[in-house]
Amino acid sequence: MAAPGETYRLAFPSKSKPFISTGLSFPAACAHHVHAFHAYKVYVIVSNSISKTANFTKLEEALGPKIVGVRKGIKPHTPWDDVLEIVQDIRSKGADIIVTLGAGSLTDGAKVISFALANDAFTIDDLSKLTVDNKPQNPKPCTIPIINIPTSLSGGEYSPFAGATDTRTQHKKGFVHPSMGADLIILDPALSVTTPERIWLSTGIRSVDHCVEGLCSLDPRAPESAEAFEKGLRLLVPNLLRTKRDWEAEGPRLDCMMGVVDAMQGLGGGVPMGGSHGIGHQLGPLGVGHGETSCVMLPAVLKYNYAHGDEKVRELQKKVLDIFWGEEMIAGILAKRGLERDKAGAGDVVGAIVSELGMPMSLKDVGVTREQLDALADNCLKDVWLATNPVPLTTKGQVLEILEMVVGDEKSSL
């Protein structure tokens, strides 16, 4: 199925999808593979910002009359109302393939949309029955293929899991099925040059978060995924720093994208994440970007776990530290910032990297106030990944202790 000049392969050797396309411009690759899927009615979901650019025009020109519908934007954290509007639109237009151009909510949205279409979920009550919480019995697999053209590094396109926000409660709910997710992911580093710096770099830290929480997990499956997490970390962090220094360099951008694949391969082994992810899920409905949640929370959660964990927890963090200090570029930046290998903890090191990239480091930086912490902590306790943190987070007091570390006001503990 590869086009001339294209590299086309499975993302994960043990799974039947997704495939990855590199080497071609995204419009050419998309047009080729729409034809290869024998699709004739394309529904495009494009971010609002990209819809106003020449990049979207190029995609429209490449697909031509095959486009039967376009949705410009899905609101942050994928509200169910948006999902159901698109489900109805795709159904009415008879689309036979979904193409997303953008990242974040578009990616999760396409997964939930395809799952809803397969299971005739056309109302909020219908959609509610398909959530992880409600444990749907024998749901039908997705049938409409999805092509993702991502512009960030959050990695959701590689996962059969999606989060979307119940607009009745503003609580983010999970959806999962082996059939969910992209059939093809087109990686074009030239396209990503137009991604805003804060989104590119913060979502890169999101993937770093996957690797770090994966390597620190106490789950028995973690050692099986450790090699992929370590490889991802070694690709992601140095190349995020290189991208920060030379914004238009495509080589480091593609290396970041490949690091995301490794991070998601590790996650694909079933390793549960920890407190940074769990708290981050509930920061989302408060308007905090996917990647920014990791920038703020990962250093704090690492510090909390080191302070309250046992020797095994600390030993796993040391392995993460060895990876960082073993990369010459990272070690140089850490030393420049006054950190010493035998004294700095994993939280300090991750915090230094986030700071070097110029990303937000407190809740204040991302618009969350002290007055919101109480309700936030209550919502966080509903997230399954708090219980799988290396130091299980089972009480409101524990969550508030972590949040207090990163409030960013004059009363903050850090």
Disulfide bonds with the S-S distance in Angstrom:
none
